[in-house]
C-alpha cells in the first residue's frame, strides 16, 4: 500500500512539474524536480517488490528494514529536492545525500534478504 501511495504521488508530482511548474521555475529546477519524481517512482516500485518478495519466503526482518530505508530515502531524497525547488530553501540541500544513502542501504538489505533465502535453499 505504501509503495502504491508513493507511486501515485510520484505520478501526480510529475504531472505538476510538467504542467504547473513549467513557467514558474528555471529549467535546472525542473530537472531537479524530475530527478525527485524519478527516484520516488523507482523506490515506490521497490516497495511493491519488497511486498511481493515477502510472499516468496524471504526474511521479513530484512525486507521490513529495506522497506523502511526506501521510505526514508523517498522522504529525505525526493522530499528535500521538492522542498528545494518549491521553496528555494537552500539549507535543505545537505539532506538529499542522506536520502541517497538510505536508498543504497535499502538495496543492500534487499540483497541480504535474497542471499539469505538462497543460502537457506541450498542448505535445505
N, C-alpha and C positions, 0 to 999 in steps of 0.2 A: 504494500500500500504506500509506503514512504517513497519507494522508487517511482511508482506511478505518479504520485503527487509532484515529485521533483521533475519528472519528465513533462508533465502538464505545464508546470510553471516555467520550464525552460522554453517550451513552445510559445507560451504567452509572452515571455520576456523577449524571445527572438522576434516575434511579430511587433512588439512595442519598439524594439530597437530599429527594425527595418522601416517602420512606418511613422512611429511617433517621435523618434529622436533625430531623424534624418536632417532636418533643418535647424535643430536646436544645439547640436554639439559638433565638434570638429570630426573630420574623417578619422583621425587617430583615436578619438574617444569612441567612435562607432566600432573600430577594430577591437578595442579593449572590451567593450560591451559584448561583442560577438564571441570573443575568447571566453568570457564568463559563461555565456549561454552554451557554448560548445562543451566546455568542461563539465558544466552542470548536467547536460544531457548524457555525456559519456558515463558519468558516475551514477546517474539515475538508472541507466541500463545496467550498470554493475550491481546496483542494489537489487534489481529484479533478478539478475543472475544469481546473486547470493541466496535469495529466497528459493529459487529453483534448485540450486545445489543442495540446499538443506534436505530436500526430498530424496536425494541420492545417497544419503548416509554420511556426508562429510561432517566433520566435527562442528556442532552448533556453537561451541565455545569460540573456535577460530572464526567461523562465519559471522557470529554476532560482533566480535571485535572488528572484523573487516568492515562490516556494515556501519558500525559506529564511526570508524575513521573516514569512510566515504561520506557520511553525513557531515561530519566535522569539516572535511575538505570542501564540500559544497558550500557550507555556511561561511567558512573563512576565505577560501579562494574566490569563488564566484561572488559571494556576498560583498567582499571587500572591493572587488572590481566594479560591481554595480554601484556601490556607495561612492566610489571614486568618480565614476562618470556622472552620476546623477547629482552629486552634491559638491564635487570638486574639493572635498576634504582630503588634503594630501597626506595627513599623518596616518591614514588608514593603509597606505601603500605597503608598509612593512608586514602587515597581517597576511598579505597574499602568499608569500613563500611558505608561511606556516601551514596554510591550506594545501599547498602543493606537497609538503612533507606528509601531511595526513593522507593525501591520495596515495603516495608511494607506500606508506605503512599499510594502508588498506589492501593494496595489491600484494604486498609481501605476505600479509596474513591470509589472503585468499590462496596464494601459492602454498603456504604452510598447510592449510586445510586440505588442499589437493594432494600434496606429497604425503601427508599423514594418512589419507584414505588409501593411496596407492600402496604404502608400506603395510597397512593393515590387510589389504587384499593379498599381498604377496605372502604374508605370514599364514593367512587362513587357508 
